Amino acid sequence: MTKQEFRDFCHEEFIKYGFKKRKSMYYLKGKDLLGGLYLQKSMAEAYYVEFDFFIGEFNDVKSYPTKYDSDIHSRIEVLSKDTINGEHFMDACIEYGLYTKEELEPYFTQTFEKYIMPPILEGKKNILENKEYYFRALFPKQLDRVLGKLECGEKCWHGL
């Protein structure tokens, strides 16, 4: 698949789940949080498909946060075409030229259904119930801040 075909595929997948493009990011407002998706170019002929959650109420689309403001961050992973010791592995760096749409679609579907849509539909309680997945990339200070926002909300959390 070409770079443009991959970008078009991602756009179609994001739209299929209700995300709408605003500047360089796709957003979907959920229950007590905002979901965001975007493509991050790799140094190679590859992309990372990033997904973020922003905790809180976001009513004004003009003031939606950017990827730099996310509370929780992760990436869609696919089975790599490369191997380590003869074994394929899950990789977030998607070398689009090695895949077809049909090969990528199941990984996108699984990630949307298991990790992206549940927090949007169920809210921050879903993130707390699955924190071993969502918190795996957070540093201790980030974790404290995110837990504070999740447990008591933006208004009562003061970063103490």
C-alpha positions as CSV (number, residue, x, y, z in Angstrom):
1,M,0.0,0.0,0.0
2,T,1.3,3.5,-0.8
3,K,1.6,6.3,1.8
4,Q,-1.6,7.9,0.4
5,E,-3.5,4.6,0.5
6,F,-2.5,4.1,4.1
7,R,-3.5,7.6,5.0
8,D,-6.9,7.1,3.2
9,F,-7.4,3.8,5.0
10,C,-6.8,5.4,8.4
11,H,-9.1,8.2,7.6
12,E,-11.9,5.7,6.6
13,E,-11.3,3.7,9.8
14,F,-11.4,6.8,12.0
15,I,-14.6,8.1,10.3
16,K,-16.2,4.7,10.5
17,Y,-16.1,4.9,14.3
18,G,-17.5,8.5,14.4
19,F,-14.3,10.5,14.7
20,K,-14.2,13.8,13.0
21,K,-11.1,15.6,11.7
22,R,-10.2,18.9,13.2
23,K,-6.8,20.3,12.0
24,S,-4.3,17.4,12.2
25,M,-6.3,15.3,14.7
26,Y,-9.5,13.3,14.7
27,Y,-11.8,13.7,17.7
28,L,-14.8,11.9,19.3
29,K,-16.4,13.3,22.4
30,G,-17.3,10.6,24.9
31,K,-18.7,10.3,28.3
32,D,-16.5,12.5,30.6
33,L,-13.5,12.4,28.2
34,L,-12.5,13.1,24.6
35,G,-10.8,10.6,22.3
36,G,-8.2,11.7,19.8
37,L,-6.4,10.0,16.9
38,Y,-3.6,11.1,14.6
39,L,-0.8,9.7,12.5
40,Q,2.8,10.3,13.5
41,K,5.3,9.9,10.7
42,S,8.3,7.6,11.4
43,M,11.8,8.2,10.2
44,A,11.3,5.2,7.9
45,E,8.5,4.6,5.4
46,A,6.1,4.1,8.3
47,Y,3.6,5.7,10.6
48,Y,2.5,5.3,14.2
49,V,-1.3,5.4,14.6
50,E,-1.6,7.2,17.9
51,F,-4.7,7.4,20.1
52,D,-5.1,9.7,23.1
53,F,-7.7,10.3,25.8
54,F,-8.2,13.7,27.4
55,I,-10.1,13.5,30.7
56,G,-12.8,16.1,31.3
57,E,-15.7,17.8,29.5
58,F,-14.9,19.3,26.2
59,N,-17.9,21.2,24.8
60,D,-16.2,23.7,22.5
61,V,-14.7,22.1,19.4
62,K,-12.7,25.2,18.8
63,S,-10.8,24.7,22.0
64,Y,-10.1,21.0,21.8
65,P,-6.8,20.1,23.2
66,T,-3.8,19.0,21.1
67,K,-1.8,15.7,21.2
68,Y,0.6,17.5,23.6
69,D,-2.2,17.8,26.2
70,S,-3.3,14.2,26.3
71,D,-3.8,12.4,29.6
72,I,-3.5,8.9,28.3
73,H,-1.6,7.9,25.1
74,S,-1.2,4.6,23.2
75,R,-0.7,3.3,19.7
76,I,-2.4,0.8,17.4
77,E,-0.1,-2.2,17.0
78,V,0.0,-4.8,14.1
79,L,1.9,-8.0,13.6
80,S,5.2,-7.1,12.2
81,K,6.5,-8.5,8.9
82,D,9.9,-8.7,10.5
83,T,11.0,-11.3,13.0
84,I,13.1,-11.6,16.1
85,N,14.7,-15.0,16.5
86,G,12.3,-16.3,13.8
87,E,9.2,-15.0,15.6
88,H,6.9,-12.2,14.4
89,F,6.0,-9.6,17.1
90,M,3.5,-6.8,17.7
91,D,4.8,-3.5,16.5
92,A,3.3,0.1,16.6
93,C,5.6,1.2,13.7
94,I,3.5,0.3,10.7
95,E,5.6,0.0,7.5
96,Y,2.6,0.6,5.3
97,G,4.3,-0.5,2.1
98,L,4.4,-4.1,3.5
99,Y,0.7,-4.4,4.1
100,T,-2.6,-4.5,2.4
101,K,-5.8,-2.9,3.8
102,E,-7.2,-6.4,4.4
103,E,-4.1,-7.3,6.5
104,L,-4.3,-4.1,8.7
105,E,-8.1,-4.0,9.2
106,P,-8.4,-6.7,11.8
107,Y,-5.8,-5.0,14.0
108,F,-7.5,-1.7,13.7
109,T,-10.9,-3.2,14.5
110,Q,-9.6,-5.1,17.5
111,T,-7.9,-2.0,18.9
112,F,-11.0,0.2,18.4
113,E,-13.4,-2.4,19.9
114,K,-11.2,-3.3,22.8
115,Y,-9.3,-0.1,23.7
116,I,-10.5,3.0,22.0
117,M,-14.3,2.8,21.9
118,P,-15.0,1.4,25.4
119,P,-13.7,4.5,27.3
120,I,-15.5,6.8,24.9
121,L,-18.8,4.9,25.4
122,E,-18.4,4.1,29.1
123,G,-16.3,6.9,30.3
124,K,-13.3,7.1,32.6
125,K,-14.5,4.2,34.7
126,N,-13.5,1.9,31.8
127,I,-9.9,3.3,32.0
128,L,-9.8,2.7,35.7
129,E,-11.0,-0.9,35.2
130,N,-8.3,-1.5,32.6
131,K,-5.5,0.6,34.0
132,E,-2.9,-2.1,33.4
133,Y,-3.2,-1.4,29.7
134,Y,-3.8,2.3,29.7
135,F,-1.2,3.2,32.3
136,R,1.6,1.1,31.0
137,A,3.4,4.0,29.3
138,L,2.9,6.6,32.1
139,F,5.7,7.9,34.3
140,P,5.0,8.1,38.0
141,K,4.2,11.9,38.0
142,Q,2.0,11.5,35.0
143,L,0.2,8.5,36.6
144,D,-0.5,10.6,39.8
145,R,-2.0,13.4,37.7
146,V,-4.1,11.1,35.5
147,L,-5.3,9.1,38.5
148,G,-6.3,12.3,40.3
149,K,-8.3,13.5,37.2
150,L,-9.9,10.1,36.8
151,E,-10.9,9.6,40.4
152,C,-12.2,13.0,41.4
153,G,-12.3,15.0,38.2
154,E,-10.5,18.0,36.8
155,K,-12.3,20.5,39.2
156,C,-11.2,18.8,42.4
157,W,-7.7,17.7,41.4
158,H,-5.1,20.3,42.2
159,G,-1.9,18.3,41.4
160,L,-1.0,17.8,45.1
